[in-house]
């Protein structure tokens, strides 16, 4: 799997500057080397990476992990991407999910302009210039998959710590819809605080750490996750069909107890039935896969 740190450490990996613009939070540069093109938002922070020879290819490991949402919600007819970046998910969907309606939301007009000019944003993608919070506050649509990859510079925006923001996210998930949230915490307390806000509105959560890059991907839904055998089967299909390395990352996925399971654990002593283990119930998963 592609390792960003190794790429950046190689001689010449800083790349040639293709374009520059002043964004809302500082200088944005488009750089290119060895057939790869990317955004930097100051320093070494890479917002997205495109393979010029295969633009629909997903390169960065945390983007592979975010698309693990498709193993949870495999029949996604609608997708919302909060944080356009270089358009990785938009190009992927245009090639591999041509019947899936895609809306991309990006607050920085400079990013939008550079993405359109240098990263081949598909013309049929509905692109909205707004913050994630503002879009969710005024939009009515619900989506099968919501991808949330938003930062202010190299930091999480304040909205990710706000339970009202996560309530808005939950309200825009269709029945059975899945949220994929990319975190890049500087300390563990950030993950705990964001999860505490999110779990007030969304029942089921899986964590997918991408250890080499310091990312933690949160997959969340009000629909219980499929059994592990089902996820494994679907991840294999994603790998074979679209080159997504979800199967390689799946062993690191961890399902957190739902609120109902936590409550059930306290009532087990009173004779109530224990909640099923969706993470390891392989036999049930094999039977229920469709």
C-alpha positions as YAML, in Angstrom:
chain: A
units: angstrom
residues:
- id: 1
  name: UNK
  ca: [0.00, 0.00, 0.00]
- id: 2
  name: UNK
  ca: [1.15, 3.53, -0.74]
- id: 3
  name: UNK
  ca: [3.05, 5.11, 2.17]
- id: 4
  name: UNK
  ca: [2.83, 8.88, 2.21]
- id: 5
  name: UNK
  ca: [5.73, 9.38, 4.62]
- id: 6
  name: UNK
  ca: [8.07, 7.34, 2.41]
- id: 7
  name: UNK
  ca: [6.93, 9.28, -0.63]
- id: 8
  name: UNK
  ca: [7.50, 12.65, 1.01]
- id: 9
  name: UNK
  ca: [10.88, 11.57, 2.36]
- id: 10
  name: UNK
  ca: [12.24, 10.61, -1.05]
- id: 11
  name: UNK
  ca: [14.60, 13.01, -2.73]
- id: 12
  name: UNK
  ca: [12.62, 15.25, -5.02]
- id: 13
  name: UNK
  ca: [9.27, 14.27, -3.55]
- id: 14
  name: UNK
  ca: [8.55, 17.92, -2.76]
- id: 15
  name: UNK
  ca: [7.77, 18.05, -6.49]
- id: 16
  name: UNK
  ca: [7.53, 20.78, -9.04]
- id: 17
  name: UNK
  ca: [5.00, 23.52, -8.36]
- id: 18
  name: UNK
  ca: [2.20, 23.38, -10.94]
- id: 19
  name: UNK
  ca: [0.03, 26.15, -9.51]
- id: 20
  name: UNK
  ca: [-0.39, 28.40, -6.47]
- id: 21
  name: UNK
  ca: [-3.30, 30.25, -4.92]
- id: 22
  name: UNK
  ca: [-4.09, 32.04, -1.72]
- id: 23
  name: UNK
  ca: [-6.71, 30.09, 0.19]
- id: 24
  name: UNK
  ca: [-8.79, 30.99, 3.20]
- id: 25
  name: UNK
  ca: [-6.20, 29.53, 5.58]
- id: 26
  name: UNK
  ca: [-2.96, 30.27, 3.76]
- id: 27
  name: UNK
  ca: [-1.02, 29.37, 0.66]
- id: 28
  name: UNK
  ca: [-2.21, 26.42, -1.41]
- id: 29
  name: UNK
  ca: [0.14, 24.75, -3.87]
- id: 30
  name: UNK
  ca: [-0.41, 22.09, -6.49]
- id: 31
  name: UNK
  ca: [2.74, 19.97, -6.80]
- id: 32
  name: UNK
  ca: [3.71, 17.10, -9.05]
- id: 33
  name: UNK
  ca: [6.44, 14.45, -9.24]
- id: 34
  name: UNK
  ca: [6.75, 10.89, -10.56]
- id: 35
  name: UNK
  ca: [3.31, 11.00, -12.15]
- id: 36
  name: UNK
  ca: [1.58, 12.02, -8.91]
- id: 37
  name: UNK
  ca: [-0.10, 15.38, -8.32]
- id: 38
  name: UNK
  ca: [-1.29, 16.75, -4.99]
- id: 39
  name: UNK
  ca: [-2.38, 19.72, -2.94]
- id: 40
  name: UNK
  ca: [-0.38, 21.11, -0.05]
- id: 41
  name: UNK
  ca: [-1.92, 23.49, 2.41]
- id: 42
  name: UNK
  ca: [1.31, 24.70, 3.96]
- id: 43
  name: UNK
  ca: [4.24, 22.52, 4.98]
- id: 44
  name: UNK
  ca: [3.90, 18.79, 4.39]
- id: 45
  name: UNK
  ca: [0.14, 18.55, 4.84]
- id: 46
  name: UNK
  ca: [-1.16, 16.72, 1.77]
- id: 47
  name: UNK
  ca: [-4.86, 17.25, 1.14]
- id: 48
  name: UNK
  ca: [-5.19, 14.77, -1.69]
- id: 49
  name: UNK
  ca: [-3.15, 12.84, -4.23]
- id: 50
  name: UNK
  ca: [-3.92, 11.95, -7.85]
- id: 51
  name: UNK
  ca: [-2.24, 9.39, -10.08]
- id: 52
  name: UNK
  ca: [-1.97, 11.16, -13.43]
- id: 53
  name: UNK
  ca: [-1.89, 7.86, -15.31]
- id: 54
  name: UNK
  ca: [-5.03, 6.57, -13.55]
- id: 55
  name: UNK
  ca: [-7.00, 9.53, -12.14]
- id: 56
  name: UNK
  ca: [-9.78, 7.36, -10.71]
- id: 57
  name: UNK
  ca: [-7.30, 5.32, -8.66]
- id: 58
  name: UNK
  ca: [-7.52, 5.88, -4.91]
- id: 59
  name: UNK
  ca: [-3.96, 6.43, -3.66]
- id: 60
  name: UNK
  ca: [-3.92, 7.48, 0.00]
- id: 61
  name: UNK
  ca: [-4.59, 4.69, 2.55]
- id: 62
  name: UNK
  ca: [-7.01, 6.73, 4.64]
- id: 63
  name: UNK
  ca: [-9.15, 7.28, 1.52]
- id: 64
  name: UNK
  ca: [-9.24, 3.50, 1.02]
- id: 65
  name: UNK
  ca: [-10.39, 3.14, 4.63]
- id: 66
  name: UNK
  ca: [-13.09, 5.80, 4.22]
- id: 67
  name: UNK
  ca: [-14.46, 3.93, 1.21]
- id: 68
  name: UNK
  ca: [-14.84, 0.97, 3.53]
- id: 69
  name: UNK
  ca: [-18.28, 2.57, 3.98]
- id: 70
  name: UNK
  ca: [-19.17, 0.77, 0.73]
- id: 71
  name: UNK
  ca: [-18.70, -2.56, 2.50]
- id: 72
  name: UNK
  ca: [-21.31, -1.46, 5.03]
- id: 73
  name: UNK
  ca: [-23.63, 0.21, 2.48]
- id: 74
  name: UNK
  ca: [-22.83, -1.56, -0.82]
- id: 75
  name: UNK
  ca: [-25.79, -0.24, -2.83]
- id: 76
  name: UNK
  ca: [-25.18, 3.46, -2.39]
- id: 77
  name: UNK
  ca: [-27.26, 5.50, -4.83]
- id: 78
  name: UNK
  ca: [-26.23, 8.87, -3.38]
- id: 79
  name: UNK
  ca: [-22.99, 10.19, -1.92]
- id: 80
  name: UNK
  ca: [-22.15, 13.44, -0.13]
- id: 81
  name: UNK
  ca: [-18.50, 14.44, 0.15]
- id: 82
  name: UNK
  ca: [-17.79, 17.12, 2.73]
- id: 83
  name: UNK
  ca: [-14.35, 18.46, 1.81]
- id: 84
  name: UNK
  ca: [-13.62, 18.26, -1.93]
- id: 85
  name: UNK
  ca: [-9.84, 18.46, -1.73]
- id: 86
  name: UNK
  ca: [-8.39, 17.18, -4.99]
- id: 87
  name: UNK
  ca: [-11.55, 15.27, -5.93]
- id: 88
  name: UNK
  ca: [-10.42, 11.70, -5.18]
- id: 89
  name: UNK
  ca: [-13.89, 10.47, -4.29]
- id: 90
  name: UNK
  ca: [-15.54, 12.35, -7.16]
- id: 91
  name: UNK
  ca: [-13.26, 10.79, -9.79]
- id: 92
  name: UNK
  ca: [-13.63, 7.35, -8.19]
- id: 93
  name: UNK
  ca: [-17.43, 7.59, -8.19]
- id: 94
  name: UNK
  ca: [-17.62, 8.89, -11.77]
- id: 95
  name: UNK
  ca: [-15.65, 5.86, -12.97]
- id: 96
  name: UNK
  ca: [-16.86, 3.06, -10.71]
- id: 97
  name: UNK
  ca: [-20.26, 4.28, -9.46]
- id: 98
  name: UNK
  ca: [-21.64, 6.08, -12.51]
- id: 99
  name: UNK
  ca: [-25.24, 5.80, -11.34]
- id: 100
  name: UNK
  ca: [-24.51, 7.25, -7.90]
- id: 101
  name: UNK
  ca: [-25.46, 10.90, -7.48]
- id: 102
  name: UNK
  ca: [-22.56, 12.85, -5.97]
- id: 103
  name: UNK
  ca: [-22.61, 16.19, -4.15]
- id: 104
  name: UNK
  ca: [-19.30, 17.75, -3.09]
- id: 105
  name: UNK
  ca: [-19.06, 20.56, -0.55]
- id: 106
  name: UNK
  ca: [-15.96, 22.76, -0.27]
- id: 107
  name: UNK
  ca: [-15.73, 26.08, 1.62]
- id: 108
  name: UNK
  ca: [-12.55, 27.40, 0.02]
- id: 109
  name: UNK
  ca: [-13.10, 28.96, -3.41]
- id: 110
  name: UNK
  ca: [-9.37, 28.68, -4.18]
- id: 111
  name: UNK
  ca: [-9.48, 24.92, -3.61]
- id: 112
  name: UNK
  ca: [-12.50, 24.66, -5.88]
- id: 113
  name: UNK
  ca: [-10.75, 26.57, -8.65]
- id: 114
  name: UNK
  ca: [-7.54, 24.54, -8.42]
- id: 115
  name: UNK
  ca: [-9.44, 21.26, -8.23]
- id: 116
  name: UNK
  ca: [-11.42, 22.02, -11.37]
- id: 117
  name: UNK
  ca: [-8.36, 23.18, -13.31]
- id: 118
  name: UNK
  ca: [-5.76, 20.62, -12.21]
- id: 119
  name: UNK
  ca: [-7.59, 17.57, -10.83]
- id: 120
  name: UNK
  ca: [-10.30, 16.77, -13.35]
- id: 121
  name: UNK
  ca: [-13.42, 17.14, -11.23]
- id: 122
  name: UNK
  ca: [-16.15, 15.33, -13.22]
- id: 123
  name: UNK
  ca: [-18.61, 17.80, -14.75]
- id: 124
  name: UNK
  ca: [-21.71, 16.00, -13.47]
- id: 125
  name: UNK
  ca: [-20.69, 16.37, -9.81]
- id: 126
  name: UNK
  ca: [-22.78, 18.97, -7.99]
- id: 127
  name: UNK
  ca: [-20.20, 21.18, -6.28]
- id: 128
  name: UNK
  ca: [-21.32, 23.53, -3.50]
- id: 129
  name: UNK
  ca: [-19.14, 26.35, -2.15]
- id: 130
  name: UNK
  ca: [-20.03, 26.27, 1.55]
- id: 131
  name: UNK
  ca: [-18.79, 25.00, 4.87]
- id: 132
  name: UNK
  ca: [-19.95, 21.55, 5.87]
- id: 133
  name: UNK
  ca: [-21.96, 22.98, 8.76]
- id: 134
  name: UNK
  ca: [-23.69, 25.57, 6.60]
- id: 135
  name: UNK
  ca: [-24.56, 23.05, 3.91]
- id: 136
  name: UNK
  ca: [-26.04, 20.57, 6.38]
- id: 137
  name: UNK
  ca: [-28.04, 23.33, 8.07]
- id: 138
  name: UNK
  ca: [-29.85, 24.33, 4.87]
- id: 139
  name: UNK
  ca: [-29.93, 21.18, 2.70]
- id: 140
  name: UNK
  ca: [-32.82, 18.71, 2.70]
- id: 141
  name: UNK
  ca: [-31.31, 15.76, 0.84]
- id: 142
  name: UNK
  ca: [-30.39, 12.49, 2.52]
- id: 143
  name: UNK
  ca: [-27.52, 10.31, 1.37]
- id: 144
  name: UNK
  ca: [-26.56, 6.64, 1.47]
- id: 145
  name: UNK
  ca: [-22.92, 7.53, 2.13]
- id: 146
  name: UNK
  ca: [-21.49, 10.71, 3.65]
- id: 147
  name: UNK
  ca: [-17.71, 11.19, 3.49]
- id: 148
  name: UNK
  ca: [-16.42, 13.86, 5.86]
- id: 149
  name: UNK
  ca: [-12.77, 14.89, 5.43]
- id: 150
  name: UNK
  ca: [-12.61, 18.46, 6.71]
- id: 151
  name: UNK
  ca: [-9.74, 20.38, 8.26]
- id: 152
  name: UNK
  ca: [-8.76, 23.95, 9.02]
- id: 153
  name: UNK
  ca: [-5.13, 23.93, 7.99]
- id: 154
  name: UNK
  ca: [-3.82, 20.84, 9.76]
- id: 155
  name: UNK
  ca: [-6.40, 20.87, 12.55]
- id: 156
  name: UNK
  ca: [-9.91, 19.55, 13.09]
- id: 157
  name: UNK
  ca: [-12.56, 22.25, 12.74]
- id: 158
  name: UNK
  ca: [-14.57, 23.16, 15.82]
- id: 159
  name: UNK
  ca: [-17.75, 21.69, 14.32]
- id: 160
  name: UNK
  ca: [-16.42, 18.14, 14.73]
- id: 161
  name: UNK
  ca: [-16.54, 18.58, 18.52]
- id: 162
  name: UNK
  ca: [-20.13, 19.86, 18.39]
- id: 163
  name: UNK
  ca: [-22.97, 17.40, 19.00]
- id: 164
  name: UNK
  ca: [-25.34, 19.58, 16.94]
- id: 165
  name: UNK
  ca: [-23.12, 19.14, 13.88]
- id: 166
  name: UNK
  ca: [-23.25, 15.37, 14.27]
- id: 167
  name: UNK
  ca: [-27.00, 15.54, 14.71]
- id: 168
  name: UNK
  ca: [-27.14, 17.32, 11.35]
- id: 169
  name: UNK
  ca: [-24.93, 14.64, 9.82]
- id: 170
  name: UNK
  ca: [-27.23, 11.93, 11.17]
- id: 171
  name: UNK
  ca: [-30.29, 13.74, 9.83]
- id: 172
  name: UNK
  ca: [-28.82, 13.68, 6.32]
- id: 173
  name: UNK
  ca: [-28.12, 9.93, 6.34]
- id: 174
  name: UNK
  ca: [-30.69, 7.87, 4.46]
- id: 175
  name: UNK
  ca: [-32.08, 4.75, 6.11]
- id: 176
  name: UNK
  ca: [-29.13, 2.38, 6.43]
- id: 177
  name: UNK
  ca: [-26.75, 5.16, 5.38]
- id: 178
  name: UNK
  ca: [-23.12, 5.24, 6.54]
- id: 179
  name: UNK
  ca: [-20.89, 8.12, 7.58]
- id: 180
  name: UNK
  ca: [-17.11, 7.92, 7.04]
- id: 181
  name: UNK
  ca: [-15.17, 10.53, 9.01]
- id: 182
  name: UNK
  ca: [-11.43, 11.10, 8.64]
- id: 183
  name: UNK
  ca: [-9.60, 12.18, 11.80]
- id: 184
  name: UNK
  ca: [-5.94, 13.10, 12.14]
- id: 185
  name: UNK
  ca: [-5.62, 13.68, 15.87]
- id: 186
  name: UNK
  ca: [-2.65, 15.30, 17.54]
- id: 187
  name: UNK
  ca: [-3.68, 13.56, 20.76]
- id: 188
  name: UNK
  ca: [-6.06, 10.77, 21.73]
- id: 189
  name: UNK
  ca: [-8.35, 13.15, 23.63]
- id: 190
  name: UNK
  ca: [-9.45, 14.65, 20.31]
- id: 191
  name: UNK
  ca: [-10.80, 11.29, 19.12]
- id: 192
  name: UNK
  ca: [-12.58, 10.72, 22.43]
- id: 193
  name: UNK
  ca: [-14.22, 14.16, 22.31]
- id: 194
  name: UNK
  ca: [-15.34, 13.80, 18.69]
- id: 195
  name: UNK
  ca: [-16.73, 10.32, 19.31]
- id: 196
  name: UNK
  ca: [-18.61, 11.56, 22.37]
- id: 197
  name: UNK
  ca: [-20.30, 14.21, 20.22]
- id: 198
  name: UNK
  ca: [-21.03, 11.81, 17.36]
- id: 199
  name: UNK
  ca: [-22.44, 9.01, 19.49]
- id: 200
  name: UNK
  ca: [-25.20, 11.22, 20.84]
- id: 201
  name: UNK
  ca: [-26.81, 10.93, 17.39]
- id: 202
  name: UNK
  ca: [-25.50, 7.77, 15.72]
- id: 203
  name: UNK
  ca: [-25.84, 4.32, 17.27]
- id: 204
  name: UNK
  ca: [-23.23, 2.12, 15.63]
- id: 205
  name: UNK
  ca: [-19.55, 2.98, 15.21]
- id: 206
  name: UNK
  ca: [-16.51, 1.22, 13.80]
- id: 207
  name: UNK
  ca: [-12.96, 2.58, 14.03]
- id: 208
  name: UNK
  ca: [-10.37, 1.95, 11.34]
- id: 209
  name: UNK
  ca: [-6.93, 3.24, 12.36]
- id: 210
  name: UNK
  ca: [-4.42, 3.89, 9.58]
- id: 211
  name: UNK
  ca: [-1.45, 3.69, 11.90]
- id: 212
  name: UNK
  ca: [1.35, 4.56, 9.49]
- id: 213
  name: UNK
  ca: [-0.30, 7.88, 8.67]
- id: 214
  name: UNK
  ca: [-1.76, 8.79, 12.07]
- id: 215
  name: UNK
  ca: [-5.33, 8.79, 10.78]
- id: 216
  name: UNK
  ca: [-8.36, 7.29, 12.45]
- id: 217
  name: UNK
  ca: [-11.34, 6.59, 10.22]
- id: 218
  name: UNK
  ca: [-14.74, 6.52, 11.91]
- id: 219
  name: UNK
  ca: [-17.52, 4.59, 10.17]
- id: 220
  name: UNK
  ca: [-20.93, 5.18, 11.72]
- id: 221
  name: UNK
  ca: [-24.57, 4.36, 11.03]
- id: 222
  name: UNK
  ca: [-27.91, 3.85, 12.72]
- id: 223
  name: UNK
  ca: [-28.02, 0.46, 10.97]
- id: 224
  name: UNK
  ca: [-26.06, -2.31, 12.66]
- id: 225
  name: UNK
  ca: [-22.88, -3.24, 10.79]
- id: 226
  name: UNK
  ca: [-22.88, -6.48, 8.83]
- id: 227
  name: UNK
  ca: [-21.30, -9.54, 10.37]
- id: 228
  name: UNK
  ca: [-17.55, -9.75, 9.99]
- id: 229
  name: UNK
  ca: [-17.82, -12.49, 7.35]
- id: 230
  name: UNK
  ca: [-20.06, -10.25, 5.25]
- id: 231
  name: UNK
  ca: [-17.70, -7.30, 5.58]
- id: 232
  name: UNK
  ca: [-14.78, -9.55, 4.61]
- id: 233
  name: UNK
  ca: [-16.62, -10.82, 1.54]
- id: 234
  name: UNK
  ca: [-17.62, -7.32, 0.44]
- id: 235
  name: UNK
  ca: [-14.12, -5.97, 1.09]
- id: 236
  name: UNK
  ca: [-12.73, -8.67, -1.19]
- id: 237
  name: UNK
  ca: [-15.14, -7.58, -3.90]
- id: 238
  name: UNK
  ca: [-14.06, -3.94, -3.50]
- id: 239
  name: UNK
  ca: [-10.42, -5.02, -3.86]
- id: 240
  name: UNK
  ca: [-10.98, -7.15, -6.94]
- id: 241
  name: UNK
  ca: [-13.34, -4.78, -8.71]
- id: 242
  name: UNK
  ca: [-11.96, -1.35, -7.89]
- id: 243
  name: UNK
  ca: [-8.53, -1.83, -6.30]
- id: 244
  name: UNK
  ca: [-9.65, -0.66, -2.87]
- id: 245
  name: UNK
  ca: [-7.47, -2.05, -0.09]
- id: 246
  name: UNK
  ca: [-10.35, -2.34, 2.36]
- id: 247
  name: UNK
  ca: [-9.61, -6.06, 2.72]
- id: 248
  name: UNK
  ca: [-6.06, -5.30, 3.91]
- id: 249
  name: UNK
  ca: [-7.33, -2.74, 6.42]
- id: 250
  name: UNK
  ca: [-10.31, -4.78, 7.66]
- id: 251
  name: UNK
  ca: [-8.38, -6.68, 10.40]
- id: 252
  name: UNK
  ca: [-7.78, -3.34, 12.11]
- id: 253
  name: UNK
  ca: [-11.44, -2.32, 12.07]
- id: 254
  name: UNK
  ca: [-12.91, -2.29, 15.57]
- id: 255
  name: UNK
  ca: [-16.62, -2.15, 16.29]
- id: 256
  name: UNK
  ca: [-17.53, -0.19, 19.40]
- id: 257
  name: UNK
  ca: [-20.43, -1.32, 21.58]
- id: 258
  name: UNK
  ca: [-23.65, 0.41, 20.65]
- id: 259
  name: UNK
  ca: [-25.60, 2.39, 23.22]
- id: 260
  name: UNK
  ca: [-28.15, -0.40, 23.34]
- id: 261
  name: UNK
  ca: [-25.42, -2.97, 24.06]
- id: 262
  name: UNK
  ca: [-23.98, -0.81, 26.83]
- id: 263
  name: UNK
  ca: [-27.42, -0.53, 28.43]
- id: 264
  name: UNK
  ca: [-27.94, -4.25, 27.88]
- id: 265
  name: UNK
  ca: [-24.69, -5.08, 29.64]
- id: 266
  name: UNK
  ca: [-26.00, -3.43, 32.80]
- id: 267
  name: UNK
  ca: [-29.29, -5.33, 32.60]
- id: 268
  name: UNK
  ca: [-27.81, -8.78, 31.85]
- id: 269
  name: UNK
  ca: [-27.77, -9.51, 35.55]
- id: 270
  name: UNK
  ca: [-31.55, -9.12, 35.49]
- id: 271
  name: UNK
  ca: [-31.83, -11.90, 32.92]
- id: 272
  name: UNK
  ca: [-32.17, -9.84, 29.74]
- id: 273
  name: UNK
  ca: [-30.79, -11.28, 26.54]
- id: 274
  name: UNK
  ca: [-27.24, -10.24, 25.64]
- id: 275
  name: UNK
  ca: [-26.84, -8.26, 22.39]
- id: 276
  name: UNK
  ca: [-25.47, -10.19, 19.40]
- id: 277
  name: UNK
  ca: [-21.79, -9.85, 18.43]
- id: 278
  name: UNK
  ca: [-21.92, -8.56, 14.86]
- id: 279
  name: UNK
  ca: [-18.13, -8.36, 14.67]
- id: 280
  name: UNK
  ca: [-17.54, -12.08, 14.99]
- id: 281
  name: UNK
  ca: [-20.81, -13.80, 14.10]
- id: 282
  name: UNK
  ca: [-19.42, -15.28, 10.86]
- id: 283
  name: UNK
  ca: [-22.07, -17.95, 10.45]
- id: 284
  name: UNK
  ca: [-24.89, -15.46, 10.69]
- id: 285
  name: UNK
  ca: [-23.10, -13.16, 8.30]
- id: 286
  name: UNK
  ca: [-22.62, -15.81, 5.66]
- id: 287
  name: UNK
  ca: [-26.29, -16.62, 5.81]
- id: 288
  name: UNK
  ca: [-27.49, -13.03, 5.66]
- id: 289
  name: UNK
  ca: [-25.22, -11.66, 2.91]
- id: 290
  name: UNK
  ca: [-27.11, -10.51, -0.18]
...
